[in-house]
Amino acid sequence: MQMIKLIGLNSLELEDRVKQEMEENPALEEGNIISDKDTLPESDGSDISQEDIAMGDYLSEDDIPQYQINRWKNEQNTGFIESIITEDTSLYNFLIEQVRLLELTEQNELIAEYIIGNIDESGYLSRGLQAIANDLLIQEQIEVSVDELESILLKIKDLDPVGVGAADLQECLLIQLNRNEQSYYNELAQIIIRDYFEEFSKKQYDRILQNMEISKDDLKEAISEITSLNPKPGNVFGGAVETHLSDITPDFIIESYNGEITMHLNKRNAPELIINRSFSEMIKGYEQNKEGMSTENKQALMFIKQKVDNAKSFIDAIKQRQDTLQRTMESIIKFQYDFFISEDETMIRPMILKDISEDIDLNISTVSRVSSSKYLQLNGSIYPLKFFFSEAMQNSDGQDVSSIEIKAILKQTIDSENKYKPLSDSQITKILNDKGYVIARRTVAKYREQLGIPMVRLRKKL
């Protein structure tokens, strides 16, 4: 649970969290590594009492390494650039902010975060609750029933954007209709989606008219209700929803030169944490005088061991966080190698959370936490990690292309247009189609809006 909370923090938030932990636990401090050979006595295996905590090897070099991970090159360069960029709110963060207002228990809040981590970019929960329950038991040692998960999921389905958390399109539309203002036509729309969804999907309107015994005008109004809904509620977070300027400190430093890529964590992500020497000396003193130990001294030893235990757990959680960040970034670089070599956005491949999850054998929710709030610096430029995740589309040859590639070409097309006779969405669609990209006009309009580019009449110069 501690590692899951840490992994969602960016480098600045982690720095604050480490400072807080050191203030609360005097057994934890920053500094050079202390070997257990210098600080701990040989144990004779005897216990103080049955209630005592087993001492263990708290200061083993294997357990408390320096944790400055640098599997890639460029260990000497630990600099970073403080940049000001536009930061957009992700669907994951938006939902988490709302969950924290629900006054759930700590465990239920963690479960809610885990469920949200399995919601895809469109807003759907594609994984079954039994699979999520199994993951929670195996990975987090939390035993929860499907009914309990369903209860928490219902709370998530009440959040915004409306329709989020649904298992499929049918449920998504029903959630939105239930939240909309109730009317006769809204009721008809709910019946159509609930009882005649297949007929509606196949536009078998005659069959709907016959079975529901309603007029064509009524059906037209009901369909108007349905088509006003958002089939992918998560897509509103494809671009900047609420943007603000922030000082961004990258979590990863990446350099690309002559076909070689080097990467390491920002030093703020790799604090050197050790067990306080004075605590280990006190344990050594108590261990050497076990015989006849007073109750007060026994309580003091218990207190010291508890603090050392907590410090060790925190250091282990930091290590797991760093390992997870490192593995995730390495996988992203592998998938997007052509981009990191060329820094050409049109070279970005389609990539979703599941691709990284399967590549490094991590849960999708964990990959989501890593990508939702982290940034990288590539040769001086700053990118959010979620920038590299995009849906796949196809070109005229049937090959998968990234939506980022299409957006880049769309932007280039608009940038080079005649500002006195700007291109309409239909004209842009034709240009992209002629270039081999199979894309509809409504998709062009959506991508243009996500890029923050106004419609044609607002781009026209007089």
C-alpha positions as CSV (number, residue, x, y, z in Angstrom):
1,M,0.0,0.0,0.0
2,Q,2.9,2.4,0.8
3,M,4.6,1.7,-2.5
4,I,1.3,2.2,-4.4
5,K,0.9,5.6,-2.8
6,L,4.5,6.5,-3.5
7,I,4.4,5.5,-7.1
8,G,1.7,8.1,-7.9
9,L,3.9,10.9,-6.7
10,N,6.1,13.0,-9.0
11,S,9.7,13.9,-8.0
12,L,8.8,17.0,-6.1
13,E,6.0,15.3,-4.2
14,L,8.3,12.4,-3.4
15,E,10.9,14.9,-2.0
16,D,8.2,16.3,0.3
17,R,7.0,12.8,1.3
18,V,10.6,11.7,2.2
19,K,11.1,14.9,4.3
20,Q,7.8,14.2,6.1
21,E,8.8,10.6,6.8
22,M,12.2,11.6,8.3
23,E,10.5,14.2,10.5
24,E,8.1,11.5,11.8
25,N,10.7,8.7,12.1
26,P,14.0,9.5,13.7
27,A,15.4,6.1,12.7
28,L,15.4,7.3,9.0
29,E,17.9,9.7,7.6
30,E,19.8,10.6,4.5
31,G,23.5,9.8,4.2
32,N,26.1,7.2,3.2
33,I,25.5,3.5,3.5
34,I,26.2,1.9,6.8
35,S,27.2,-1.7,6.8
36,D,25.6,-4.1,9.2
37,K,29.0,-5.4,10.0
38,D,29.9,-2.1,11.6
39,T,26.7,-1.6,13.6
40,L,25.0,-4.9,14.6
41,P,26.1,-7.6,17.0
42,E,26.0,-11.3,16.3
43,S,22.7,-12.6,17.5
44,D,22.6,-15.7,19.7
45,G,19.1,-16.5,18.5
46,S,17.5,-16.0,21.9
47,D,14.4,-13.9,22.3
48,I,13.6,-11.3,25.0
49,S,10.0,-12.4,25.2
50,Q,7.3,-13.9,22.9
51,E,5.9,-10.4,22.4
52,D,9.2,-8.9,21.1
53,I,9.7,-8.1,17.5
54,A,12.4,-10.3,15.8
55,M,15.5,-8.2,15.2
56,G,16.3,-9.3,11.7
57,D,19.1,-8.0,9.6
58,Y,17.9,-4.4,9.4
59,L,21.1,-3.0,8.0
60,S,22.0,-5.6,5.4
61,E,23.6,-4.0,2.3
62,D,21.2,-6.1,0.2
63,D,18.2,-4.6,2.0
64,I,19.4,-1.0,2.1
65,P,21.4,-0.1,-1.0
66,Q,22.1,3.4,-2.2
67,Y,19.1,3.1,-4.5
68,Q,20.4,5.5,-7.1
69,I,19.3,3.4,-10.1
70,N,21.2,4.0,-13.3
71,R,20.9,1.0,-15.6
72,W,21.5,3.2,-18.5
73,K,24.5,5.4,-19.1
74,N,25.2,9.0,-18.2
75,E,25.5,8.6,-14.5
76,Q,27.5,11.8,-14.1
77,N,24.9,14.1,-15.6
78,T,22.2,14.6,-12.9
79,G,21.1,18.0,-14.0
80,F,17.6,18.9,-15.0
81,I,15.7,21.8,-16.6
82,E,13.0,23.6,-14.8
83,S,10.5,24.3,-17.6
84,I,7.2,25.9,-17.8
85,I,4.7,24.0,-19.9
86,T,0.9,23.5,-20.1
87,E,-0.1,20.6,-17.9
88,D,-3.4,18.9,-18.6
89,T,-5.6,17.0,-16.1
90,S,-5.8,13.3,-16.8
91,L,-8.9,11.2,-16.4
92,Y,-7.2,9.2,-13.7
93,N,-6.2,12.2,-11.6
94,F,-9.7,13.8,-12.1
95,L,-11.4,10.7,-10.8
96,I,-9.0,10.3,-7.9
97,E,-9.6,13.9,-6.8
98,Q,-13.3,13.1,-6.6
99,V,-12.8,9.8,-4.8
100,R,-11.0,11.6,-2.0
101,L,-14.1,13.6,-1.4
102,L,-16.2,10.5,-0.8
103,E,-15.0,10.0,2.8
104,L,-14.2,6.3,2.2
105,T,-12.1,4.2,4.6
106,E,-8.4,4.0,3.8
107,Q,-8.8,0.5,2.4
108,N,-11.9,1.3,0.3
109,E,-10.1,4.4,-1.1
110,L,-7.2,2.2,-2.1
111,I,-9.6,-0.2,-3.8
112,A,-11.3,2.6,-5.6
113,E,-8.0,3.9,-6.8
114,Y,-7.1,0.4,-8.0
115,I,-10.4,0.1,-9.9
116,I,-9.8,3.6,-11.5
117,G,-6.4,2.4,-12.5
118,N,-8.1,-0.2,-14.7
119,I,-10.4,2.3,-16.4
120,D,-9.1,2.9,-20.0
121,E,-8.7,6.2,-21.8
122,S,-12.3,6.1,-23.1
123,G,-13.7,5.8,-19.6
124,Y,-14.6,2.1,-19.7
125,L,-13.8,-0.6,-17.1
126,S,-12.9,-3.4,-19.4
127,R,-11.7,-5.9,-16.8
128,G,-14.1,-8.0,-14.7
129,L,-14.5,-7.4,-11.0
130,Q,-13.4,-11.0,-10.2
131,A,-10.1,-10.4,-12.0
132,I,-9.6,-7.2,-10.1
133,A,-10.4,-9.0,-6.8
134,N,-7.8,-11.6,-7.7
135,D,-5.2,-8.9,-8.4
136,L,-5.9,-7.1,-5.1
137,L,-5.5,-10.4,-3.2
138,I,-2.2,-11.4,-4.9
139,Q,-0.6,-8.0,-5.3
140,E,-1.9,-6.0,-2.3
141,Q,-2.9,-8.8,0.1
142,I,-6.4,-7.3,0.3
143,E,-9.2,-9.8,0.3
144,V,-12.4,-8.3,-1.1
145,S,-15.6,-9.9,-2.6
146,V,-17.0,-9.1,-5.9
147,D,-20.1,-7.6,-4.2
148,E,-17.9,-5.2,-2.2
149,L,-16.1,-4.2,-5.4
150,E,-19.5,-3.6,-7.1
151,S,-20.5,-1.3,-4.2
152,I,-17.4,0.8,-4.6
153,L,-17.7,0.7,-8.4
154,L,-21.2,2.2,-8.1
155,K,-19.8,5.2,-6.3
156,I,-17.2,5.6,-9.1
157,K,-20.1,5.5,-11.7
158,D,-21.6,8.4,-9.9
159,L,-18.5,10.6,-10.6
160,D,-17.9,12.8,-13.6
161,P,-17.5,12.6,-16.5
162,V,-21.0,10.9,-16.7
163,G,-20.8,7.4,-17.9
164,V,-17.3,6.6,-16.6
165,G,-16.7,3.1,-15.2
166,A,-19.2,1.4,-17.5
167,A,-18.4,-2.1,-18.8
168,D,-19.6,-1.4,-22.3
169,L,-21.3,1.2,-24.5
170,Q,-24.8,0.1,-23.6
171,E,-24.2,0.6,-19.8
172,C,-22.4,3.9,-20.5
173,L,-25.4,5.3,-22.4
174,L,-27.8,4.1,-19.8
175,I,-25.8,5.8,-17.0
176,Q,-25.9,9.1,-18.9
177,L,-29.6,8.8,-19.7
178,N,-30.3,8.1,-16.0
179,R,-28.4,11.3,-15.0
180,N,-30.0,13.5,-17.6
181,E,-33.2,15.4,-17.0
182,Q,-36.1,12.8,-17.1
183,S,-38.8,13.2,-19.8
184,Y,-41.0,11.1,-22.0
185,Y,-38.4,11.0,-24.7
186,N,-35.6,10.2,-22.2
187,E,-37.7,7.3,-20.9
188,L,-38.2,6.0,-24.5
189,A,-34.4,6.4,-25.1
190,Q,-33.7,4.3,-22.0
191,I,-36.1,1.5,-23.1
192,I,-34.4,1.5,-26.6
193,I,-30.9,1.2,-25.1
194,R,-31.9,-1.3,-22.4
195,D,-34.2,-3.6,-24.5
196,Y,-33.4,-2.9,-28.1
197,F,-29.8,-2.0,-28.1
198,E,-28.9,-4.5,-30.9
199,E,-31.7,-3.3,-33.1
200,F,-30.6,0.3,-32.4
201,S,-27.0,-0.5,-33.2
202,K,-28.0,-2.1,-36.5
203,K,-30.4,0.8,-37.3
204,Q,-33.3,-1.6,-37.4
205,Y,-35.8,1.2,-36.7
206,D,-38.8,-0.6,-38.2
207,R,-38.4,-3.4,-35.7
208,I,-38.2,-0.9,-32.8
209,L,-41.3,0.9,-34.0
210,Q,-43.2,-2.3,-34.3
211,N,-42.2,-3.7,-30.9
212,M,-42.5,-0.4,-28.9
213,E,-45.7,0.7,-30.8
214,I,-44.5,4.4,-31.0
215,S,-44.7,6.9,-33.8
216,K,-41.8,7.8,-36.0
217,D,-41.6,11.3,-34.5
218,D,-41.3,9.7,-31.0
219,L,-38.5,7.5,-32.2
220,K,-36.8,10.4,-33.9
221,E,-36.9,12.4,-30.6
222,A,-35.7,9.4,-28.6
223,I,-32.8,8.8,-31.0
224,S,-31.9,12.5,-30.7
225,E,-31.6,12.0,-27.0
226,I,-29.3,9.1,-27.5
227,T,-27.0,10.7,-30.1
228,S,-26.5,13.7,-27.8
229,L,-24.7,11.4,-25.4
230,N,-20.9,10.8,-25.3
231,P,-20.0,7.2,-26.2
232,K,-16.4,7.7,-24.8
233,P,-16.7,9.9,-21.7
234,G,-12.9,9.6,-21.0
235,N,-12.1,11.2,-24.4
236,V,-12.8,14.7,-23.0
237,F,-9.3,14.3,-21.3
238,G,-7.6,13.8,-24.6
239,G,-6.4,17.4,-24.6
240,A,-6.1,20.2,-22.2
241,V,-9.3,20.5,-20.2
242,E,-8.3,22.8,-17.4
243,T,-4.8,24.0,-18.1
244,H,-2.5,26.1,-16.0
245,L,1.2,26.9,-16.1
246,S,3.3,24.9,-13.7
247,D,7.0,24.5,-12.9
248,I,7.7,21.0,-14.1
249,T,10.6,19.0,-12.8
250,P,11.3,16.0,-15.0
251,D,11.3,12.6,-13.4
252,F,13.6,11.1,-16.1
253,I,16.6,12.6,-17.9
254,I,17.0,11.2,-21.4
255,E,19.6,12.0,-24.0
256,S,19.7,10.8,-27.6
257,Y,22.8,11.2,-29.7
258,N,24.1,9.4,-32.8
259,G,21.6,6.6,-32.4
260,E,22.3,6.0,-28.7
261,I,19.8,6.7,-25.9
262,T,20.9,7.2,-22.3
263,M,18.4,7.5,-19.4
264,H,18.4,7.8,-15.7
265,L,16.1,9.0,-12.9
266,N,16.2,12.5,-11.7
267,K,18.2,12.5,-8.5
268,R,15.1,13.7,-6.6
269,N,13.6,10.3,-7.4
270,A,16.6,8.5,-5.9
271,P,17.1,9.7,-2.4
272,E,19.9,8.0,-0.3
273,L,18.1,6.7,2.7
274,I,19.7,4.8,5.6
275,I,19.0,3.7,9.2
276,N,20.1,6.3,11.8
277,R,23.5,5.2,13.3
278,S,22.5,6.1,16.8
279,F,19.5,3.8,16.7
280,S,21.6,0.9,15.5
281,E,24.1,1.7,18.3
282,M,21.3,1.6,20.9
283,I,20.1,-1.7,19.6
284,K,23.6,-3.0,19.8
285,G,23.8,-1.8,23.4
286,Y,20.5,-3.4,24.4
287,E,21.4,-6.7,22.7
288,Q,24.6,-6.9,24.6
289,N,22.8,-6.5,27.9
290,K,19.7,-8.8,27.4
291,E,20.1,-10.6,30.7
292,G,18.2,-8.9,33.5
293,M,16.8,-6.2,31.2
294,S,14.3,-4.0,33.0
295,T,10.7,-3.4,31.7
296,E,11.6,0.1,30.8
297,N,14.6,-1.0,28.7
298,K,12.5,-3.7,27.1
299,Q,9.9,-1.1,26.1
300,A,12.7,1.2,24.8
301,L,14.1,-1.7,22.7
302,M,10.6,-2.4,21.3
303,F,10.2,1.3,20.4
304,I,13.5,1.4,18.6
305,K,12.9,-1.8,16.7
306,Q,9.5,-0.5,15.6
307,K,11.0,2.7,14.3
308,V,13.7,0.8,12.5
309,D,11.1,-1.6,11.0
310,N,9.1,1.4,9.7
311,A,12.2,3.0,8.3
312,K,13.2,-0.3,6.5
313,S,9.7,-0.7,5.1
314,F,9.8,2.9,3.8
315,I,13.2,2.4,2.2
316,D,12.0,-0.9,0.5
317,A,8.9,1.0,-0.8
318,I,11.2,3.7,-2.3
319,K,13.3,1.0,-3.9
320,Q,10.2,-0.7,-5.4
321,R,9.0,2.7,-6.7
322,Q,12.3,3.4,-8.4
323,D,12.5,-0.1,-9.9
324,T,8.9,0.3,-11.3
325,L,9.6,3.8,-12.7
326,Q,12.8,2.5,-14.3
327,R,11.2,-0.5,-15.9
328,T,8.3,1.5,-17.2
329,M,10.4,4.1,-18.8
330,E,12.7,1.6,-20.4
331,S,9.7,-0.1,-21.9
332,I,8.3,3.2,-23.2
333,I,11.6,3.9,-24.8
334,K,11.7,0.4,-26.4
335,F,8.2,0.9,-27.9
336,Q,8.9,4.5,-29.0
337,Y,12.5,4.0,-30.0
338,D,12.2,5.8,-33.4
339,F,10.8,8.9,-31.7
340,F,13.5,9.1,-29.1
341,I,16.1,8.8,-31.8
342,S,14.5,11.3,-34.2
343,E,12.3,13.5,-31.9
344,D,9.8,13.4,-34.7
345,E,6.3,13.2,-33.4
346,T,5.1,11.5,-36.5
347,M,7.3,8.5,-35.5
348,I,5.3,7.8,-32.4
349,R,3.7,4.3,-32.5
350,P,0.3,3.5,-31.2
351,M,0.7,2.4,-27.6
352,I,-1.7,1.8,-24.8
353,L,-1.2,1.0,-21.1
354,K,-1.8,-2.7,-21.7
355,D,1.2,-2.8,-24.1
356,I,3.6,-1.6,-21.3
357,S,1.8,-3.7,-18.7
358,E,2.3,-6.9,-20.6
359,D,5.9,-6.0,-21.6
360,I,7.1,-5.6,-18.0
361,D,4.6,-7.8,-16.3
362,L,3.0,-5.1,-14.2
363,N,-0.6,-4.4,-13.5
364,I,-2.3,-1.8,-15.8
365,S,-3.3,0.3,-12.8
366,T,0.4,0.5,-11.7
367,V,1.5,1.6,-15.2
368,S,-1.4,4.2,-15.1
369,R,-0.1,5.6,-11.9
370,V,3.4,5.9,-13.3
371,S,2.3,7.6,-16.5
372,S,-0.3,9.9,-15.1
373,S,1.9,12.4,-13.2
374,K,5.5,11.9,-14.5
375,Y,7.6,13.9,-17.0
376,L,10.7,13.3,-18.9
377,Q,13.4,15.6,-20.3
378,L,14.6,14.6,-23.7
379,N,17.5,16.7,-25.0
380,G,16.1,19.8,-23.2
381,S,12.5,19.3,-24.2
382,I,9.8,18.3,-21.6
383,Y,7.2,15.7,-22.3
384,P,4.5,14.2,-20.0
385,L,4.7,10.3,-20.1
386,K,1.0,10.1,-21.1
387,F,2.0,11.9,-24.3
388,F,3.4,8.6,-25.6
389,F,0.1,6.7,-25.1
390,S,-2.3,6.9,-28.1
391,E,-5.0,5.0,-29.8
392,A,-4.3,3.1,-33.0
393,M,-5.8,4.0,-36.3
394,Q,-5.1,2.6,-39.8
395,N,-3.8,4.0,-43.0
396,S,-5.0,3.0,-46.5
397,D,-2.5,0.1,-46.4
398,G,-4.1,-1.4,-43.3
399,Q,-1.1,-0.5,-41.1
400,D,-1.5,0.9,-37.6
401,V,-0.6,4.5,-37.1
402,S,-0.7,6.6,-33.9
403,S,-3.3,9.3,-33.4
404,I,-0.3,11.5,-32.3
405,E,1.1,11.1,-35.8
406,I,-2.2,12.1,-37.4
407,K,-2.5,15.1,-35.0
408,A,1.0,16.2,-35.9
409,I,0.2,16.1,-39.6
410,L,-3.1,17.9,-39.0
411,K,-1.3,20.7,-37.1
412,Q,1.3,21.0,-39.9
413,T,-1.5,21.2,-42.5
414,I,-3.3,24.0,-40.6
415,D,0.0,25.8,-39.9
416,S,0.7,26.0,-43.6
417,E,-2.8,27.0,-44.7
418,N,-3.8,30.3,-46.3
419,K,-4.9,32.3,-43.3
420,Y,-7.2,34.3,-45.5
421,K,-8.9,31.2,-46.7
422,P,-8.4,28.6,-43.9
423,L,-9.2,25.0,-44.4
424,S,-12.5,23.5,-43.2
425,D,-12.6,20.2,-41.3
426,S,-14.0,18.5,-44.4
427,Q,-11.1,19.9,-46.5
428,I,-8.5,18.7,-43.9
429,T,-10.2,15.3,-43.8
430,K,-9.8,15.0,-47.6
431,I,-6.1,16.1,-47.4
432,L,-5.5,13.4,-44.7
433,N,-7.4,10.8,-46.7
434,D,-5.3,11.7,-49.8
435,K,-2.1,11.1,-47.6
436,G,-3.4,7.6,-46.8
437,Y,-4.9,8.2,-43.4
438,V,-8.4,6.7,-43.0
439,I,-10.1,9.2,-40.8
440,A,-13.6,10.7,-40.6
441,R,-14.4,14.4,-40.4
442,R,-15.8,14.2,-36.8
443,T,-12.4,12.7,-35.8
444,V,-10.6,15.5,-37.4
445,A,-12.8,18.0,-35.5
446,K,-12.1,16.1,-32.2
447,Y,-8.3,16.1,-32.8
448,R,-8.4,19.8,-33.8
449,E,-10.2,20.7,-30.6
450,Q,-7.7,18.6,-28.5
451,L,-4.9,20.5,-30.1
452,G,-6.6,23.8,-29.0
453,I,-7.0,24.9,-32.7
454,P,-10.2,27.0,-33.2
455,M,-12.7,26.2,-36.0
456,V,-12.3,27.6,-39.5
457,R,-14.2,30.9,-39.1
458,L,-12.2,31.8,-36.0
459,R,-8.9,31.2,-37.8
460,K,-9.8,33.4,-40.8
461,K,-7.8,36.7,-41.1
462,L,-9.5,39.8,-42.6
